[in-house]
């Protein structure tokens, strides 16, 4: 679990391209004195860029390889096909990684996987999250507790990640977060209002990616070629499509039906078993195949 590594800088438009270009030029750029000059930002923003690159799954840190970062499969796909994040699917993929990472972006993980209400009063954040941190922070006995100030900065960065939108008055000079385009939440009067997305707001390839990303990690006790999950779990369990994508129950059923009709996911079925709706897929599916579909057609 980590908090505050973004240095209060939410992800900016244009940063992803700078990060991927920078690492391509110099794989140890985040340890380099030249980083501010190469990336075109201040020193504190370099540290923030490192956080976003890791939390969004664009790079992996290799301590054994002279402290270098290496671009991931997703990072390469975006760099080669969508460096300026013009595809809404790219934004969704970055969000999925961010919201799934307990290790890097714990506040994001908490809100998308554990928090149940559609409304959140920001003034209650420390009171609600502190017990969860104490229960899960493995090194709490050997390191100082997360300060209230750090948590305050984390919640504001979380909010700005999804709500800092380009203003119509002066769109060229506005510093905004690209993830605000996902329409996952609104912020007003110290309250977060989470949106429940309908089927049309979630690209079918993104649902397929989130579905496989969740189901293929389930350890099956059966010695066969299939994985089965109750639809209820796809709605409510941590890291499930319903949680990560903030889609309504009706939207989830609609997306499942649309994915079945497309026929891209091997063995995908929705059946009624013992009074429960159950989704089945083949273990032969690969999440990376969805990335190929998104970026290469």
N, C-alpha and C positions, 0 to 999 in steps of 0.2 A: 504494500500500500504506500502511495506517495501523494503528497499534497504540495501545491505551490511551486512546482518546478517550472511553470510557465512564466514566472516573474511578472505576473499580472498582465501579460500581453496575450490577448486572444489571437487565434489564427487570422492572419491578414490575407486579403486578396493579393495574389502574386507571390506569396511566400513559398508555395509548393514548388513552383518552377525554379525559384532561386535555390532552394534546398537541393533538389535533384541535380541541377546544373553544378552546384558547388561541390557535392560529393563525387560527381563524375570527374571533376577536375582534380579533387584532392580528397581522398577517402578519409583522411584524419582531420578534416577541416574544422571540426568542433573542438579539437585540441590545438589548433593552429593560431598563432598570433596574427596571421594574415586574414583570419575569418571575417572580421568586420569589413575589411576592404573588398574581399572576394564576394561576400554576400550583399554588400551595400547597406548594412544596418549597423546600429550601435552594438557595443559589447553585450549588454544585457539582452538585447534581442537575439543575439547569436545563441545564448543559453536557452532562450524561449524556443527558437527554431529547432534546437536539438530535441527538446521535449516533444514538440508537435510531430517531428519526423518519426520519433520512436513510438509515440502513443498512437499515431495513425497508421502504423505498420508500413511506413515507406522505406525504412532502413532498419537494419539490425546491427547492434553493437557487438564487436568481436574483441573482447579483452585480450585474448591470446594472440591476436594478429596485430600487435603494435597499436592497440586502442583504436582500430579503424572501424568505420561504419561501411556496411555493404548494402546496396539497394536491393530491396526484396522484389519478388515477382510482381506484386501490385505496383511498387514504385517504378519498375521498368515499363509496365503496361501504360501507366499514366504518362511517364516521360516521353515514350515513343508515340503515343496516340492522342493524349489529351493534356498537355503540359499546363494549359491555362484554365483547366477545369470547366470547359464549356459543356461537357456532358453531365447531366444531372446524376447519372449513375456513378460517376467518379466521386461526387460529393457524398452519395449514400455509402459507398464503400469505405471512405475515410471515416464517416460517422460510425459505421458498424464496428470498425476496429477501435475507435476511440471509446465508444460506449461499452465495449467488451473487455477492456483492459483494466482489471483490478490492480495490476502491478503499477501501471503508469498513470492512469487517470481515474483515481478512486472515486472522486465526486461524481464524475460522469457515469461510472459503473453503478454507483448507489442509486442515482435518480432513474436510470433506464431499466434497472434490473430488480430493485428492491422497494422503491417507493411506490405506493399504490394509488394515492389520490391524484386527481387531475389538477388540483390547486395546491400551491405551496407558498406559505408565508416565509419570506426570506429571514425575518427576524427570529424564526424558530429553528434555523439551520443548525446552529451549534448544539442546541439542546437535543435535537433529534439524531444527529449523526455521531455525536461524541460516544454514546454507548456502543454503537456499531464499530467504531474505530477501536475502542478499548477491547472489544471481544475478538477482533480480527487482526489487529496490528501485532505481528509476531514478535517484533523487537521492542515492544512497549516497555519491557522491564529494563532494557539496556540503553535505551535512547529516551531523550526528553519527549514528552507528549506533544502532539500537534497543537500549536498555539491557536488561540481564538483569532488572532490577526491573520494567520495563515489560512484558516478556514474561511474567514470573511473574504479574503482575496480569491480563494478558490471558487466560492459560490458566485462571485461577481464575474470571474472569468468564464465560468460555465454559462451564465446567463448571456454574456456578450457573444459567446461562440455561436449561439443560435438566434440572437435577436438584433445584433448590430447590422442593420441593413443600409444599403446605399440610399442616400437621400436624393429625391427628385430635383431639388433646387440646384445642387452642384454635384452631379454624379462623378465627375472626374477627380475631385479632390477628396471625396469621402473615403475614410478608412473603414472598411466593413469586413465582416466575416463571411466567407463564401457559404458556410453551412447554414446561414440564415435563410437561404433559398429553400431549405427543406420544409420550412413551415411547421417545425415540431413544437414550437411553443411561442407564447407571447409574454411580455413582462410589463406590468403596470402597477403602480401604487404599492411597491414592495412585494408584489405577488407574481409568482410564475404560474402561468396558465398553460398546461400541457394540452396539445391538440390530439384528438383521436382521428387518425387519417382514414380516408375512404379508399376504396380499391384503385380509383383513378390516380390518386396521389402517390402511389407506390409502383415504380416500374416492375414489370413482371420478372425481369432478369434479376433485379435486386431481391425480390422475394425468394426466387429460386436459390440465389446465393445464400441468403440468410437461412433458408430451410436446410440446405445441405450442410452449411457451416455448423448448424446446431445438431442435426440428426446423425451426421457421420462421426461425431465425437461421443455418441452414446455407446457404451460397452454392452453389446448384446450377449446374453447368457445362452442364447440358442445357437447351435452349430448349423447355421444355414446362411443363405445369401441375402437375407433381408433384415431391415431394421424397422421397427414399428413404434409409433408414439401416439398417445392420446392427443386429440386436438386441444383438449384443456391444457395440456402441458405446452403446446405450441403457442398458447395465448399467455400463460401466466408464469412459466418457469424462467429463472434467470438465463439470459443469453438466447432465449427463444425469439422467433420472428415477431411475435406479438409484442413482446417487451421492447426489443431493440428498435423496431420500426414504428412503434406507437400506433399500430393499426387497430381498428375496431374489430370486434368478433365477426361482424358481417363481412368486413373487408377481407379478413383472413380466409373465411370460407370461399369468398369470391376468387381470391388469389390462388387458393388450392385448386379450384375448378379450372381456372384459366391455365394453370401450370399443367394439369392433367391433359387438357385439350391440346396444348402445345406439343406434348410428348417428348420434351428434351430430357427430363429427368427419368432415368431408367427405373422401371417398376413402380412408378408413383401411382398410388391408389388411395381412395378414401372409402372406407367401409364401416358399416355398423357392426360392432362386435361386443357381445355381452352388455348391451345397452349404452355403449360408448362409441363415439366416432373415432376411428383409428386411421392414421396416415401410415402408409407403407412405402418404403423405397428400397432399391437394390443397393447393396454394399459396393457395387461396381462403380457408382457415381464418384466424380471428383469435383471438388470445389473449383479447382483451377480451370476446368472446362467452361464454367460460367464466365470466368474472366475472358477467356478466348472469345466467347460468344458476344460479350459486351464490346470488346475493343477491336475484334477482327471480323465479326459477323459470321 
